[in-house]
């Protein structure tokens, strides 16, 4: 396996782990409501929260690339 393949695989695994951690944190900090039929639902993130998360991810990527 060449270096590029190993780097891409490690990046993909790391990205998946970060995504699972983010979902876990979001799930634990957002109230779950149950309707009369027993369906669980959560409030979606606001546009402002989504923009902040996106900018945070871009900031981390910029730091990783050193630019």
Buried (B, 14 or more C-beta within 10 A) or exposed (E): EEEEEEEEEEEEEEEEEEEEEEEEEEEEEEEEEEEEEEEEEEEEEEEEEEEEEEEEEEEEEEEEEEE
